[in-house]
Amino acid sequence: MSENKPTRRDVIDAELKKTKAELAVAKHREAKLRNQIKGMTER
């Protein structure tokens, strides 16, 4: 097996890291939208 070839574990870890980052962005966007909705309904 080649030293430079990523292992299945490396690929999975990279995908997990990417997915966690996407989740953090989505949660931030959700919070921002919820605040916008709150502002619109309190007027």
All heavy atoms as atom14 arrays in JSON, in Angstrom:
{
  "sequence": "MSENKPTRRDVIDAELKKTKAELAVAKHREAKLRNQIKGMTER",
  "atom14_mask": [
    [1, 1, 1, 1, 1, 1, 1, 1, 0, 0, 0, 0, 0, 0],
    [1, 1, 1, 1, 1, 1, 0, 0, 0, 0, 0, 0, 0, 0],
    [1, 1, 1, 1, 1, 1, 1, 1, 1, 0, 0, 0, 0, 0],
    [1, 1, 1, 1, 1, 1, 1, 1, 0, 0, 0, 0, 0, 0],
    [1, 1, 1, 1, 1, 1, 1, 1, 1, 0, 0, 0, 0, 0],
    [1, 1, 1, 1, 1, 1, 1, 0, 0, 0, 0, 0, 0, 0],
    [1, 1, 1, 1, 1, 1, 1, 0, 0, 0, 0, 0, 0, 0],
    [1, 1, 1, 1, 1, 1, 1, 1, 1, 1, 1, 0, 0, 0],
    [1, 1, 1, 1, 1, 1, 1, 1, 1, 1, 1, 0, 0, 0],
    [1, 1, 1, 1, 1, 1, 1, 1, 0, 0, 0, 0, 0, 0],
    [1, 1, 1, 1, 1, 1, 1, 0, 0, 0, 0, 0, 0, 0],
    [1, 1, 1, 1, 1, 1, 1, 1, 0, 0, 0, 0, 0, 0],
    [1, 1, 1, 1, 1, 1, 1, 1, 0, 0, 0, 0, 0, 0],
    [1, 1, 1, 1, 1, 0, 0, 0, 0, 0, 0, 0, 0, 0],
    [1, 1, 1, 1, 1, 1, 1, 1, 1, 0, 0, 0, 0, 0],
    [1, 1, 1, 1, 1, 1, 1, 1, 0, 0, 0, 0, 0, 0],
    [1, 1, 1, 1, 1, 1, 1, 1, 1, 0, 0, 0, 0, 0],
    [1, 1, 1, 1, 1, 1, 1, 1, 1, 0, 0, 0, 0, 0],
    [1, 1, 1, 1, 1, 1, 1, 0, 0, 0, 0, 0, 0, 0],
    [1, 1, 1, 1, 1, 1, 1, 1, 1, 0, 0, 0, 0, 0],
    [1, 1, 1, 1, 1, 0, 0, 0, 0, 0, 0, 0, 0, 0],
    [1, 1, 1, 1, 1, 1, 1, 1, 1, 0, 0, 0, 0, 0],
    [1, 1, 1, 1, 1, 1, 1, 1, 0, 0, 0, 0, 0, 0],
    [1, 1, 1, 1, 1, 0, 0, 0, 0, 0, 0, 0, 0, 0],
    [1, 1, 1, 1, 1, 1, 1, 0, 0, 0, 0, 0, 0, 0],
    [1, 1, 1, 1, 1, 0, 0, 0, 0, 0, 0, 0, 0, 0],
    [1, 1, 1, 1, 1, 1, 1, 1, 1, 0, 0, 0, 0, 0],
    [1, 1, 1, 1, 1, 1, 1, 1, 1, 1, 0, 0, 0, 0],
    [1, 1, 1, 1, 1, 1, 1, 1, 1, 1, 1, 0, 0, 0],
    [1, 1, 1, 1, 1, 1, 1, 1, 1, 0, 0, 0, 0, 0],
    [1, 1, 1, 1, 1, 0, 0, 0, 0, 0, 0, 0, 0, 0],
    [1, 1, 1, 1, 1, 1, 1, 1, 1, 0, 0, 0, 0, 0],
    [1, 1, 1, 1, 1, 1, 1, 1, 0, 0, 0, 0, 0, 0],
    [1, 1, 1, 1, 1, 1, 1, 1, 1, 1, 1, 0, 0, 0],
    [1, 1, 1, 1, 1, 1, 1, 1, 0, 0, 0, 0, 0, 0],
    [1, 1, 1, 1, 1, 1, 1, 1, 1, 0, 0, 0, 0, 0],
    [1, 1, 1, 1, 1, 1, 1, 1, 0, 0, 0, 0, 0, 0],
    [1, 1, 1, 1, 1, 1, 1, 1, 1, 0, 0, 0, 0, 0],
    [1, 1, 1, 1, 0, 0, 0, 0, 0, 0, 0, 0, 0, 0],
    [1, 1, 1, 1, 1, 1, 1, 1, 0, 0, 0, 0, 0, 0],
    [1, 1, 1, 1, 1, 1, 1, 0, 0, 0, 0, 0, 0, 0],
    [1, 1, 1, 1, 1, 1, 1, 1, 1, 0, 0, 0, 0, 0],
    [1, 1, 1, 1, 1, 1, 1, 1, 1, 1, 1, 0, 0, 0]
  ],
  "atom14_positions": [
    [[0.85, -1.2, 0.0], [0.0, 0.0, 0.0], [0.88, 1.25, 0.0], [1.87, 1.32, 0.71], [-0.9, -0.02, 1.23], [-2.05, 0.94, 1.13], [-3.38, 0.46, 2.25], [-3.38, 1.86, 3.31], [0.0, 0.0, 0.0], [0.0, 0.0, 0.0], [0.0, 0.0, 0.0], [0.0, 0.0, 0.0], [0.0, 0.0, 0.0], [0.0, 0.0, 0.0]],
    [[0.5, 2.21, -0.78], [1.26, 3.45, -0.92], [1.13, 4.32, 0.34], [0.08, 4.36, 0.97], [0.73, 4.2, -2.15], [1.13, 5.54, -2.12], [0.0, 0.0, 0.0], [0.0, 0.0, 0.0], [0.0, 0.0, 0.0], [0.0, 0.0, 0.0], [0.0, 0.0, 0.0], [0.0, 0.0, 0.0], [0.0, 0.0, 0.0], [0.0, 0.0, 0.0]],
    [[2.2, 5.03, 0.67], [2.19, 5.9, 1.86], [1.26, 7.11, 1.65], [0.65, 7.59, 2.58], [3.6, 6.4, 2.16], [4.54, 5.33, 2.66], [4.23, 4.9, 4.09], [3.82, 5.74, 4.89], [4.39, 3.7, 4.39], [0.0, 0.0, 0.0], [0.0, 0.0, 0.0], [0.0, 0.0, 0.0], [0.0, 0.0, 0.0], [0.0, 0.0, 0.0]],
    [[1.21, 7.63, 0.41], [0.45, 8.85, 0.14], [-1.04, 8.61, -0.08], [-1.82, 9.54, -0.03], [1.03, 9.56, -1.09], [2.43, 10.07, -0.84], [2.85, 10.2, 0.3], [3.16, 10.36, -1.89], [0.0, 0.0, 0.0], [0.0, 0.0, 0.0], [0.0, 0.0, 0.0], [0.0, 0.0, 0.0], [0.0, 0.0, 0.0], [0.0, 0.0, 0.0]],
    [[-1.42, 7.38, -0.35], [-2.82, 7.08, -0.61], [-3.63, 7.21, 0.68], [-3.29, 6.61, 1.68], [-2.94, 5.66, -1.16], [-4.33, 5.3, -1.6], [-4.35, 3.92, -2.22], [-5.76, 3.55, -2.63], [-5.84, 2.18, -3.09], [0.0, 0.0, 0.0], [0.0, 0.0, 0.0], [0.0, 0.0, 0.0], [0.0, 0.0, 0.0], [0.0, 0.0, 0.0]],
    [[-4.69, 8.03, 0.64], [-5.49, 8.18, 1.86], [-6.2, 6.86, 2.2], [-6.69, 6.18, 1.32], [-6.49, 9.27, 1.52], [-6.51, 9.37, 0.05], [-5.19, 8.83, -0.45], [0.0, 0.0, 0.0], [0.0, 0.0, 0.0], [0.0, 0.0, 0.0], [0.0, 0.0, 0.0], [0.0, 0.0, 0.0], [0.0, 0.0, 0.0], [0.0, 0.0, 0.0]],
    [[-6.23, 6.56, 3.47], [-6.92, 5.35, 3.91], [-8.41, 5.64, 3.99], [-8.85, 6.8, 3.98], [-6.43, 4.9, 5.29], [-6.78, 5.92, 6.24], [-4.94, 4.65, 5.32], [0.0, 0.0, 0.0], [0.0, 0.0, 0.0], [0.0, 0.0, 0.0], [0.0, 0.0, 0.0], [0.0, 0.0, 0.0], [0.0, 0.0, 0.0], [0.0, 0.0, 0.0]],
    [[-9.19, 4.58, 4.09], [-10.64, 4.74, 4.22], [-10.94, 5.57, 5.48], [-11.83, 6.42, 5.45], [-11.26, 3.34, 4.33], [-12.75, 3.35, 4.4], [-13.3, 1.96, 4.11], [-14.71, 1.85, 4.4], [-15.69, 2.32, 3.64], [-15.4, 2.94, 2.51], [-16.94, 2.17, 3.98], [0.0, 0.0, 0.0], [0.0, 0.0, 0.0], [0.0, 0.0, 0.0]],
    [[-10.18, 5.35, 6.53], [-10.39, 6.1, 7.78], [-10.13, 7.6, 7.55], [-10.9, 8.44, 8.04], [-9.44, 5.54, 8.85], [-9.43, 6.3, 10.15], [-10.76, 6.15, 10.87], [-10.84, 7.01, 12.01], [-10.95, 6.58, 13.25], [-11.02, 5.29, 13.51], [-10.99, 7.42, 14.25], [0.0, 0.0, 0.0], [0.0, 0.0, 0.0], [0.0, 0.0, 0.0]],
    [[-9.06, 7.91, 6.81], [-8.74, 9.32, 6.52], [-9.87, 9.98, 5.74], [-10.24, 11.13, 6.01], [-7.44, 9.44, 5.73], [-6.22, 9.06, 6.56], [-6.3, 9.1, 7.8], [-5.19, 8.72, 5.94], [0.0, 0.0, 0.0], [0.0, 0.0, 0.0], [0.0, 0.0, 0.0], [0.0, 0.0, 0.0], [0.0, 0.0, 0.0], [0.0, 0.0, 0.0]],
    [[-10.4, 9.25, 4.77], [-11.49, 9.79, 3.95], [-12.72, 10.04, 4.81], [-13.36, 11.09, 4.73], [-11.83, 8.82, 2.78], [-13.08, 9.26, 2.05], [-10.65, 8.71, 1.83], [0.0, 0.0, 0.0], [0.0, 0.0, 0.0], [0.0, 0.0, 0.0], [0.0, 0.0, 0.0], [0.0, 0.0, 0.0], [0.0, 0.0, 0.0], [0.0, 0.0, 0.0]],
    [[-13.04, 9.09, 5.67], [-14.2, 9.22, 6.57], [-13.98, 10.38, 7.54], [-14.9, 11.18, 7.77], [-14.47, 7.9, 7.31], [-14.97, 6.85, 6.31], [-15.49, 8.1, 8.43], [-15.05, 5.46, 6.87], [0.0, 0.0, 0.0], [0.0, 0.0, 0.0], [0.0, 0.0, 0.0], [0.0, 0.0, 0.0], [0.0, 0.0, 0.0], [0.0, 0.0, 0.0]],
    [[-12.79, 10.49, 8.11], [-12.5, 11.59, 9.04], [-12.63, 12.95, 8.35], [-13.17, 13.89, 8.93], [-11.1, 11.45, 9.63], [-11.02, 10.36, 10.7], [-12.08, 9.9, 11.17], [-9.89, 9.97, 11.05], [0.0, 0.0, 0.0], [0.0, 0.0, 0.0], [0.0, 0.0, 0.0], [0.0, 0.0, 0.0], [0.0, 0.0, 0.0], [0.0, 0.0, 0.0]],
    [[-12.15, 13.04, 7.11], [-12.25, 14.29, 6.37], [-13.71, 14.64, 6.09], [-14.12, 15.8, 6.22], [-11.47, 14.2, 5.06], [0.0, 0.0, 0.0], [0.0, 0.0, 0.0], [0.0, 0.0, 0.0], [0.0, 0.0, 0.0], [0.0, 0.0, 0.0], [0.0, 0.0, 0.0], [0.0, 0.0, 0.0], [0.0, 0.0, 0.0], [0.0, 0.0, 0.0]],
    [[-14.48, 13.63, 5.73], [-15.9, 13.86, 5.46], [-16.64, 14.27, 6.73], [-17.49, 15.16, 6.72], [-16.52, 12.58, 4.88], [-17.92, 12.79, 4.35], [-18.47, 11.56, 3.64], [-17.68, 10.75, 3.13], [-19.7, 11.43, 3.62], [0.0, 0.0, 0.0], [0.0, 0.0, 0.0], [0.0, 0.0, 0.0], [0.0, 0.0, 0.0], [0.0, 0.0, 0.0]],
    [[-16.29, 13.65, 7.86], [-16.9, 14.0, 9.14], [-16.59, 15.45, 9.51], [-17.48, 16.2, 9.93], [-16.39, 13.06, 10.23], [-16.91, 13.31, 11.64], [-18.43, 13.15, 11.71], [-16.23, 12.37, 12.63], [0.0, 0.0, 0.0], [0.0, 0.0, 0.0], [0.0, 0.0, 0.0], [0.0, 0.0, 0.0], [0.0, 0.0, 0.0], [0.0, 0.0, 0.0]],
    [[-15.34, 15.84, 9.34], [-14.93, 17.22, 9.65], [-15.7, 18.22, 8.79], [-16.2, 19.23, 9.28], [-13.43, 17.36, 9.42], [-12.86, 18.68, 9.86], [-11.35, 18.7, 9.69], [-10.77, 20.01, 10.14], [-9.32, 20.05, 9.99], [0.0, 0.0, 0.0], [0.0, 0.0, 0.0], [0.0, 0.0, 0.0], [0.0, 0.0, 0.0], [0.0, 0.0, 0.0]],
    [[-15.82, 17.91, 7.5], [-16.55, 18.77, 6.57], [-18.02, 18.87, 6.97], [-18.61, 19.95, 6.98], [-16.42, 18.22, 5.15], [-17.15, 19.01, 4.1], [-17.01, 18.35, 2.74], [-17.93, 18.99, 1.73], [-18.04, 18.22, 0.5], [0.0, 0.0, 0.0], [0.0, 0.0, 0.0], [0.0, 0.0, 0.0], [0.0, 0.0, 0.0], [0.0, 0.0, 0.0]],
    [[-18.61, 17.74, 7.31], [-20.02, 17.7, 7.68], [-20.27, 18.47, 8.97], [-21.27, 19.2, 9.09], [-20.5, 16.25, 7.82], [-20.24, 15.57, 6.59], [-21.98, 16.17, 8.12], [0.0, 0.0, 0.0], [0.0, 0.0, 0.0], [0.0, 0.0, 0.0], [0.0, 0.0, 0.0], [0.0, 0.0, 0.0], [0.0, 0.0, 0.0], [0.0, 0.0, 0.0]],
    [[-19.36, 18.35, 9.94], [-19.51, 19.1, 11.19], [-19.44, 20.6, 10.93], [-20.18, 21.38, 11.55], [-18.44, 18.68, 12.2], [-18.74, 17.36, 12.86], [-17.69, 17.02, 13.9], [-18.04, 15.74, 14.64], [-17.06, 15.43, 15.68], [0.0, 0.0, 0.0], [0.0, 0.0, 0.0], [0.0, 0.0, 0.0], [0.0, 0.0, 0.0], [0.0, 0.0, 0.0]],
    [[-18.56, 21.02, 10.02], [-18.45, 22.44, 9.68], [-19.74, 22.92, 9.02], [-20.23, 24.01, 9.33], [-17.25, 22.67, 8.75], [0.0, 0.0, 0.0], [0.0, 0.0, 0.0], [0.0, 0.0, 0.0], [0.0, 0.0, 0.0], [0.0, 0.0, 0.0], [0.0, 0.0, 0.0], [0.0, 0.0, 0.0], [0.0, 0.0, 0.0], [0.0, 0.0, 0.0]],
    [[-20.29, 22.11, 8.12], [-21.55, 22.46, 7.46], [-22.68, 22.56, 8.47], [-23.54, 23.44, 8.37], [-21.89, 21.44, 6.37], [-20.98, 21.52, 5.16], [-21.2, 20.39, 4.17], [-21.94, 19.43, 4.47], [-20.61, 20.45, 3.08], [0.0, 0.0, 0.0], [0.0, 0.0, 0.0], [0.0, 0.0, 0.0], [0.0, 0.0, 0.0], [0.0, 0.0, 0.0]],
    [[-22.69, 21.66, 9.45], [-23.71, 21.68, 10.5], [-23.61, 22.97, 11.31], [-24.63, 23.6, 11.61], [-23.56, 20.47, 11.4], [-24.53, 20.38, 12.58], [-25.98, 20.3, 12.1], [-24.2, 19.18, 13.44], [0.0, 0.0, 0.0], [0.0, 0.0, 0.0], [0.0, 0.0, 0.0], [0.0, 0.0, 0.0], [0.0, 0.0, 0.0], [0.0, 0.0, 0.0]],
    [[-22.4, 23.37, 11.65], [-22.21, 24.6, 12.42], [-22.73, 25.81, 11.65], [-23.4, 26.68, 12.21], [-20.73, 24.78, 12.77], [0.0, 0.0, 0.0], [0.0, 0.0, 0.0], [0.0, 0.0, 0.0], [0.0, 0.0, 0.0], [0.0, 0.0, 0.0], [0.0, 0.0, 0.0], [0.0, 0.0, 0.0], [0.0, 0.0, 0.0], [0.0, 0.0, 0.0]],
    [[-22.45, 25.84, 10.35], [-22.94, 26.94, 9.51], [-24.47, 26.93, 9.46], [-25.11, 27.98, 9.59], [-22.35, 26.84, 8.08], [-23.04, 27.8, 7.12], [-20.85, 27.1, 8.11], [0.0, 0.0, 0.0], [0.0, 0.0, 0.0], [0.0, 0.0, 0.0], [0.0, 0.0, 0.0], [0.0, 0.0, 0.0], [0.0, 0.0, 0.0], [0.0, 0.0, 0.0]],
    [[-25.05, 25.75, 9.3], [-26.51, 25.64, 9.23], [-27.17, 26.07, 10.54], [-28.2, 26.75, 10.53], [-26.9, 24.21, 8.88], [0.0, 0.0, 0.0], [0.0, 0.0, 0.0], [0.0, 0.0, 0.0], [0.0, 0.0, 0.0], [0.0, 0.0, 0.0], [0.0, 0.0, 0.0], [0.0, 0.0, 0.0], [0.0, 0.0, 0.0], [0.0, 0.0, 0.0]],
    [[-26.58, 25.68, 11.66], [-27.14, 26.07, 12.97], [-27.07, 27.59, 13.15], [-28.0, 28.21, 13.67], [-26.39, 25.37, 14.11], [-26.79, 23.92, 14.27], [-26.1, 23.3, 15.47], [-26.6, 21.9, 15.71], [-26.0, 21.3, 16.91], [0.0, 0.0, 0.0], [0.0, 0.0, 0.0], [0.0, 0.0, 0.0], [0.0, 0.0, 0.0], [0.0, 0.0, 0.0]],
    [[-25.97, 28.18, 12.72], [-25.82, 29.64, 12.82], [-26.87, 30.33, 11.96], [-27.51, 31.29, 12.4], [-24.4, 30.02, 12.37], [-24.15, 31.49, 12.43], [-23.95, 32.17, 13.61], [-24.06, 32.42, 11.45], [-23.76, 33.45, 13.35], [-23.83, 33.63, 12.05], [0.0, 0.0, 0.0], [0.0, 0.0, 0.0], [0.0, 0.0, 0.0], [0.0, 0.0, 0.0]],
    [[-27.06, 29.81, 10.74], [-28.05, 30.39, 9.83], [-29.46, 30.23, 10.41], [-30.28, 31.15, 10.33], [-27.96, 29.71, 8.47], [-28.86, 30.34, 7.44], [-28.45, 29.93, 6.03], [-29.2, 30.71, 5.06], [-30.31, 30.26, 4.46], [-30.74, 29.04, 4.68], [-30.95, 31.03, 3.6], [0.0, 0.0, 0.0], [0.0, 0.0, 0.0], [0.0, 0.0, 0.0]],
    [[-29.74, 29.09, 11.01], [-31.05, 28.86, 11.62], [-31.3, 29.86, 12.74], [-32.38, 30.46, 12.82], [-31.13, 27.44, 12.17], [-32.47, 27.15, 12.83], [-32.5, 25.85, 13.61], [-31.43, 25.38, 14.03], [-33.6, 25.32, 13.79], [0.0, 0.0, 0.0], [0.0, 0.0, 0.0], [0.0, 0.0, 0.0], [0.0, 0.0, 0.0], [0.0, 0.0, 0.0]],
    [[-30.3, 30.07, 13.58], [-30.46, 31.03, 14.68], [-30.71, 32.43, 14.15], [-31.56, 33.17, 14.67], [-29.22, 31.01, 15.57], [0.0, 0.0, 0.0], [0.0, 0.0, 0.0], [0.0, 0.0, 0.0], [0.0, 0.0, 0.0], [0.0, 0.0, 0.0], [0.0, 0.0, 0.0], [0.0, 0.0, 0.0], [0.0, 0.0, 0.0], [0.0, 0.0, 0.0]],
    [[-29.98, 32.79, 13.08], [-30.15, 34.11, 12.48], [-31.57, 34.27, 11.92], [-32.22, 35.31, 12.13], [-29.11, 34.27, 11.37], [-29.03, 35.64, 10.76], [-27.89, 35.69, 9.76], [-27.83, 37.03, 9.04], [-26.8, 37.07, 8.02], [0.0, 0.0, 0.0], [0.0, 0.0, 0.0], [0.0, 0.0, 0.0], [0.0, 0.0, 0.0], [0.0, 0.0, 0.0]],
    [[-32.06, 33.25, 11.24], [-33.41, 33.3, 10.69], [-34.47, 33.35, 11.78], [-35.47, 34.08, 11.67], [-33.65, 32.1, 9.76], [-32.86, 32.13, 8.46], [-32.99, 30.8, 7.74], [-33.31, 33.25, 7.56], [0.0, 0.0, 0.0], [0.0, 0.0, 0.0], [0.0, 0.0, 0.0], [0.0, 0.0, 0.0], [0.0, 0.0, 0.0], [0.0, 0.0, 0.0]],
    [[-34.25, 32.59, 12.85], [-35.2, 32.62, 13.96], [-35.27, 34.02, 14.57], [-36.35, 34.5, 14.94], [-34.81, 31.6, 15.03], [-35.13, 30.18, 14.65], [-34.86, 29.22, 15.8], [-34.97, 27.84, 15.38], [-36.11, 27.16, 15.34], [-37.24, 27.75, 15.68], [-36.13, 25.9, 14.95], [0.0, 0.0, 0.0], [0.0, 0.0, 0.0], [0.0, 0.0, 0.0]],
    [[-34.13, 34.68, 14.69], [-34.11, 36.05, 15.22], [-34.84, 37.0, 14.28], [-35.54, 37.91, 14.74], [-32.67, 36.53, 15.44], [-32.05, 35.92, 16.68], [-32.77, 35.5, 17.59], [-30.73, 35.85, 16.72], [0.0, 0.0, 0.0], [0.0, 0.0, 0.0], [0.0, 0.0, 0.0], [0.0, 0.0, 0.0], [0.0, 0.0, 0.0], [0.0, 0.0, 0.0]],
    [[-34.69, 36.79, 12.97], [-35.41, 37.64, 12.0], [-36.92, 37.45, 12.15], [-37.68, 38.41, 12.15], [-35.0, 37.28, 10.57], [-33.69, 37.87, 10.14], [-33.37, 37.55, 8.69], [-34.13, 36.87, 8.0], [-32.25, 38.05, 8.21], [0.0, 0.0, 0.0], [0.0, 0.0, 0.0], [0.0, 0.0, 0.0], [0.0, 0.0, 0.0], [0.0, 0.0, 0.0]],
    [[-37.34, 36.19, 12.29], [-38.76, 35.9, 12.45], [-39.28, 36.54, 13.74], [-40.35, 37.17, 13.75], [-39.01, 34.37, 12.48], [-38.75, 33.78, 11.1], [-40.43, 34.05, 12.95], [-38.7, 32.26, 11.07], [0.0, 0.0, 0.0], [0.0, 0.0, 0.0], [0.0, 0.0, 0.0], [0.0, 0.0, 0.0], [0.0, 0.0, 0.0], [0.0, 0.0, 0.0]],
    [[-38.52, 36.42, 14.81], [-38.91, 37.01, 16.1], [-39.1, 38.51, 15.94], [-40.06, 39.1, 16.42], [-37.86, 36.7, 17.15], [-38.32, 36.99, 18.57], [-37.22, 36.81, 19.58], [-36.77, 35.37, 19.7], [-35.74, 35.18, 20.74], [0.0, 0.0, 0.0], [0.0, 0.0, 0.0], [0.0, 0.0, 0.0], [0.0, 0.0, 0.0], [0.0, 0.0, 0.0]],
    [[-38.16, 39.15, 15.25], [-38.26, 40.6, 15.03], [-39.47, 40.99, 14.2], [-40.09, 42.02, 14.43], [0.0, 0.0, 0.0], [0.0, 0.0, 0.0], [0.0, 0.0, 0.0], [0.0, 0.0, 0.0], [0.0, 0.0, 0.0], [0.0, 0.0, 0.0], [0.0, 0.0, 0.0], [0.0, 0.0, 0.0], [0.0, 0.0, 0.0], [0.0, 0.0, 0.0]],
    [[-39.81, 40.16, 13.23], [-40.94, 40.47, 12.37], [-42.28, 40.28, 13.11], [-43.24, 41.01, 12.84], [-40.94, 39.56, 11.14], [-39.78, 39.81, 10.22], [-39.69, 38.49, 9.0], [-39.82, 39.4, 7.51], [0.0, 0.0, 0.0], [0.0, 0.0, 0.0], [0.0, 0.0, 0.0], [0.0, 0.0, 0.0], [0.0, 0.0, 0.0], [0.0, 0.0, 0.0]],
    [[-42.35, 39.3, 13.99], [-43.62, 39.0, 14.66], [-43.85, 39.87, 15.88], [-44.97, 39.99, 16.35], [-43.69, 37.52, 15.06], [-42.57, 37.21, 15.89], [-43.66, 36.62, 13.84], [0.0, 0.0, 0.0], [0.0, 0.0, 0.0], [0.0, 0.0, 0.0], [0.0, 0.0, 0.0], [0.0, 0.0, 0.0], [0.0, 0.0, 0.0], [0.0, 0.0, 0.0]],
    [[-42.82, 40.52, 16.41], [-42.99, 41.35, 17.61], [-43.44, 42.76, 17.28], [-43.84, 43.49, 18.16], [-41.66, 41.4, 18.39], [-41.34, 40.1, 19.09], [-40.02, 40.13, 19.82], [-39.28, 41.13, 19.71], [-39.71, 39.15, 20.5], [0.0, 0.0, 0.0], [0.0, 0.0, 0.0], [0.0, 0.0, 0.0], [0.0, 0.0, 0.0], [0.0, 0.0, 0.0]],
    [[-43.42, 43.13, 16.02], [-43.8, 44.49, 15.66], [-45.3, 44.71, 15.74], [-46.11, 43.89, 15.61], [-43.34, 44.79, 14.23], [-41.85, 44.94, 14.17], [-41.39, 45.24, 12.79], [-39.93, 45.12, 12.76], [-39.23, 45.02, 11.67], [-39.79, 45.06, 10.49], [-37.94, 44.93, 11.73], [0.0, 0.0, 0.0], [0.0, 0.0, 0.0], [0.0, 0.0, 0.0]]
  ]
}
